[in-house]
Amino acid sequence: QVQLVESGGGLVKPGGSLRLSCAASGFTFSDYYMSWIRQAPGKGLEWVSYISSSGSTIYYADSVKGRFTISRDNAKNSLYLQMNSLRAEDTAVYYCARVPIYSGQFDYWGQGTLVTVSS
Amino acid sequence: EIVLTQSPDFQSVTPKEKVTITCRASQSIGSSLHWYQQKPDQSPKLLIKYASQSISGVPSRFSGSGSGTDFTLTINSLEAEDAAAYYCHQSSSLPLTFGGGTKVEIK
């Protein structure tokens, strides 16, 4: 069965960095686009970033552009999000989600990892 | 940026009632509209893709309709397990956006 397991969250000071990982299993990882979506405590969902199956096409939300970097390692079935210059408003649960090629829906989500930015 | 406006924000419903949630897009998005259910302390789950296409494993009481700018998620005969937040999401153009969510409470 499809599994997406995020890790790497934690408490970090403003201006700090963190790297999130998403381990995928149960499907051919290299056949799918992937995305990061976040949810601030008690708030709605916000799309963060997207990467194509090969990693050649990448998009970011304006709120993270220039600070976050998405990447993937298809040999390791893993998705990453390098987060630099973190701000209090980046505090959220970060989900990785799968996107079927040539489709737009997020068909599977991980359980999420909490990132807290606070001094 | 395409803004998705969901209504209502909150609905308290009796079991077996019909629930209707609407999602209005700030510009036409064709059928590139998807619905998700998020139960407390869980990650979102895909309910409906491309406005009206059903998802394997999702109960048939969930259905979607609409195109262009106006979309509807309908839950026929609400069950206690349907207590959750529901979100619409558009994939027509970047940035990808979500509606603000509708919380459904069981009376």
HADDOCK unambig.tbl for C-alpha pairs under 7 A between the chains (distance, minus, plus):
assign (segid A and resid 44 and name CA) (segid B and resid 100 and name CA) 5.74 0.50 0.50
assign (segid A and resid 44 and name CA) (segid B and resid 101 and name CA) 6.41 0.50 0.50
assign (segid A and resid 45 and name CA) (segid B and resid 98 and name CA) 6.30 0.50 0.50
assign (segid A and resid 46 and name CA) (segid B and resid 97 and name CA) 6.83 0.50 0.50
assign (segid A and resid 46 and name CA) (segid B and resid 98 and name CA) 6.68 0.50 0.50
assign (segid A and resid 47 and name CA) (segid B and resid 96 and name CA) 6.14 0.50 0.50
assign (segid A and resid 47 and name CA) (segid B and resid 97 and name CA) 6.46 0.50 0.50
assign (segid A and resid 61 and name CA) (segid B and resid 95 and name CA) 6.08 0.50 0.50
assign (segid A and resid 104 and name CA) (segid B and resid 91 and name CA) 5.08 0.50 0.50
assign (segid A and resid 105 and name CA) (segid B and resid 34 and name CA) 6.30 0.50 0.50
assign (segid A and resid 105 and name CA) (segid B and resid 49 and name CA) 6.34 0.50 0.50
assign (segid A and resid 106 and name CA) (segid B and resid 46 and name CA) 6.89 0.50 0.50
assign (segid A and resid 107 and name CA) (segid B and resid 46 and name CA) 5.68 0.50 0.50
assign (segid A and resid 108 and name CA) (segid B and resid 45 and name CA) 6.95 0.50 0.50
assign (segid A and resid 109 and name CA) (segid B and resid 43 and name CA) 6.51 0.50 0.50
assign (segid A and resid 109 and name CA) (segid B and resid 44 and name CA) 6.68 0.50 0.50
assign (segid A and resid 110 and name CA) (segid B and resid 43 and name CA) 6.78 0.50 0.50
assign (segid A and resid 111 and name CA) (segid B and resid 42 and name CA) 6.86 0.50 0.50
assign (segid A and resid 111 and name CA) (segid B and resid 43 and name CA) 5.44 0.50 0.50
assign (segid A and resid 112 and name CA) (segid B and resid 43 and name CA) 6.99 0.50 0.50
